[in-house]
Amino acid sequence: MAPQSANFVSIKDPTIVRYNNLYHVFATVFDTSRNAWSAVYLNFSDFSKAGSAAQVPLASRPVGDAVAPQVFFFRPHNKWYMISQWGAKYSTNTDIANPDGWTAPRSLLSGGPPNALDYWVICDSANCHLFFSADDGKLYRSKTSIGNFPNFSGYETVMSDQVANLFEASNVYKVKGTNKYLLLVEAYGPRYFRAWTSTSLDGPWTPLADKQAAPFAGAANVSFEGARWTNDISHGEMIRDGHDETLTIDACNMEFLYQGVDPNSTATYERLPYRLGLIRAR
């Protein structure tokens, strides 16, 4: 999946939800006409149609520049939520397929650390948990009750490591039919995902595939149908088994929508030609 607008040099940081027989994708783009990060929305019925699906820019709509989005349906409010940055923020919508229906962003977290990014919400039966990074070798978490969502305050450090080993783009999921949660965090280089499991969103987290030589997903274990177009398996999201705040996945049918980039590109970071691809577990 490549950006369709001539003004967009990349499409990256995807969030994806299957709802009403359609895949709904929201993703970051870099807009050269504004020299700014922004977002697009698209939907399609099958991945064979993903590359040709119309990409709707969101910058001129109420939600604005929703960078690194995450989207899910929060059942207690009967609304869709979009979590994004810069600065933790949220928007809501009653119709995921209506790009104009998203509310203007509001603050999600008070008292967070500086330079935080890549916010990720997952809820259990009692609480909602906000995971995020700050490119400082730490994974952070804030926590609030279901009844108090979407108001988060303060944070704690979940784990620490070298920056390259615990970078950003954390994902957390409930594994269907089990009592386990799966935590993914991006590392580099090239970029790959490490994984841990736990029986609680409060942790502790046990390593599952946390080495570059044996990653959850990376150059060491991802093959390509055609030529290898990227060495990076970077910021993305699993295809969920549902669309609500529990973020449940089926471990017997794992697919991951990710961003990659031409390893020969010499562009500055903002103008790197990121594209989206899909990994399917064998």
N, C-alpha and C positions, 0 to 999 in steps of 0.2 A: 504494500500500500504506500503510494507516494503522494505528496501534496499536489492538489489540483490547481491551485491559484499560482500564477506566475510570481506573485509577491511572497509566497511562502517557500522557504528553502528546505523546510523539514516538517515531518510529522512524527511526534514522539510522545512519551509518557501516557500511553493509552489506559483508559478504564473501559471495561466492557461488561454489559449485562444482556442476558437473553430474556426477552419479555414479549408476550403476544406474537410469538413465532418470528421475532426479528432480533438480530443482534444490534444493540445500541452502543455506539462507540463515541467517547469524548476524548480528545487528544490535544496536546500542546502543539502549536506551530510558531515559527519565528517569522514575523511579518517585516519584510525589508522596506516596505513603503512607510512604515511607522517606526522602524528600528526597535521593535518591541515583541515580547512574547505574548501570545494570545492562545485562543482555542478554537476548535471546530467540532461539529457534531455530524455524525452520519449513521445510517442504519442500513441493514441488508439482511436478506433471508438466509443466505448461505455464503460461506467463505469464498466460493467461486465468483461471487459478485462483489466482494469487498473492495477490490481495486477500482471498480467503476462506480461505486456508490457516491452520490453527490455529497460533497463536504460543505456544510453550512457554517460560515464564520460566525462567531459569537461576540466579537468585539463591540459591535454596534448595538447589541441587545442588552437588556438589563443586567444579565449576569456578568458582562464585560470580559476582561482578560482573566479567565479562570485557568490558571497554569497548574500543571500536574494534577488533574482532577481525579476524584474517586466518586462514583455514583452508586447509590443503593436505595432501596425502598424501606423506609422506617415505618413499620407496621403500627406502632402506638400512635403516630400522628397521621397515618394514612397519606403520606407524602413521600415524594422522591427527594433525596438530599444529594447535593453536590458539594464535596469537600475540596478546597483548593488553596492556593497561595497566590501572592506573597503575603506573609502573615497569615496565620490560620484563619480561614473564613468558610462560610457555608451559604448556600442558596437552596431554595426549595421550589418544587414544581408538582402540580397534580397530574401532569401528562408528560412523561419522559420524551415523547416524540414531538413536543412543541418547543422549539428553541426559544421562542419569545415568552414562554411561560415561567422561566426561572426568575426568582426574585433577585433584587440587588443584593450583593454579598454583605454578610454581617460577620462580626467577630466570633470566632469559635473558641479561642483559648486566651485567657488572661494569665499574665505572669509566666510566660514561656521564655526559653533561652533565646539569646540573639542569634540571628542567621539561621533559624530553623526552617525546614522545608520538608516536602514529601509527606504530607499528613495522611493518616490512614485510620479509619474508624471501623471497629468491629464490636458487636455487643453479645453478651451472654444473657442469661435469664434475668439478671439483676442489674448489671452495669454495662456502660459503654466505655470502651477503651480507645484512646487516641495515641497511636504510635507515630513517631516522627524522628527525623535525623537533623543534623546540622553540619555535616561534612567534617566532623571532628573526632571520628572514631568511636562515637557513642550512639546507642539506640535509646531513645527516650519514650516515656509513656505518661499520659495523664488519664484520669479515671473519673467518671461521674455516674450517678445512678440513672437508670432508664428514665425515671420521672423528671430528672433535671437536664437531660439531653435537649439541646446541643450546647450546654454551658459547661465548659471545662475550665479549671483553674489549677495552676501549679503543675509540677511534673516530677518524675523520678527517672533515674538512669537504670535501664534494663540490663545493659551489658556494655562493656568497653573493650576496645582492641586498637590496633594500629588503624589509621585512617583508611588505608588500602583494603583492610580486611573487614571493615564494618562501615561502609560508605554511606549509602542512601537507598531510597526506593524500597522501603520495607513493605511487605505484604503479610497479612495474617489471616488464616482461614480456619474454619471448623471442618474437620474431616467427617464426612457423612458416615453414619453407622458406627462411629467410634466415640470414645471420650477424649479424643486428642485434638489439639490445635497444631497447625503448621505455620511456622514463621520463616519467611524468606527475607534476606537482606542482600543488597547488591554489593559486590566487592570488585576490585580491579588489580592489574590489568593483564590482558584485556578484561573487559567487564564480564562478570559471571555472578551467579546467585549461590549463596550458602543457605543451609536450611537447618532448623531445629524443631523439636516437637515438645509439647507440654500437655498435661491434663487440665491446665488452668491458664487463663489469660494473665493471671498474676505470676506465672512461672512456677518453679524454675524451668529453664529451657535446656533440653538435652540435645547435643549435636546429632544430626541425622546425616547430612552430607555437607560438611563445612570446610572442605579442602579444595583448592583450585584444581588439583589433579583428580579429584573425585567430587565434583560439585553437584548441586541439585540440577543446575543447567548452566552450561558454559562450553567453551571450545573443546574441552576434553570429552564431552559426551553428547554433543549435538551434531548430527549429520544433516546434509542438505540434499534435496531431490535433484537439484542442478548444481551449478558452480557455487562454491561458498562465497556469499556476497558480503558477509560481515564476520569479524572475529569476536564481536561483542554481543553477548546476550544480556541486554540492559533493560532498564525501567519498563515494567509491563504489568499484566494482571492475568491470573488464571481465569478460565471460563468457569463460572460458578454453576452449581447445581441448585438454581434458585436465584432470587434477586433481592432478598431482604437483608436486614442488618446483621444476621448471623453469619453471612459470608461463607456458606457451606459449599464444599467442593466434593466431587466424587473421585476418590483415589484410584478407581478402576477405569476412569475416563478422563485423563488429565490432558488439558490443552492450555497453552500459555501464549498470550499475545504480547509481543515484546518489541523493543526498538533496537535497531542495529544501524551501522554506518559503514560506508565503504572505507576499508582500512588504508586505502591510498589517498584519501582526502587530506589536503593540507589547509583546509579552511579554519578560520578562527572558531571558537566554540559555538558562538551564536549561529554561525552559518554552516555548521557541519550538516551534511545532507542526510539526516536521519530518516529511515523508512521503518515501516512496521512489518513484522512477519509472525507466523504462527508455528509453534512447536507442538507436536503431538507425541505423547509418551508411547513407546513401543510396548 
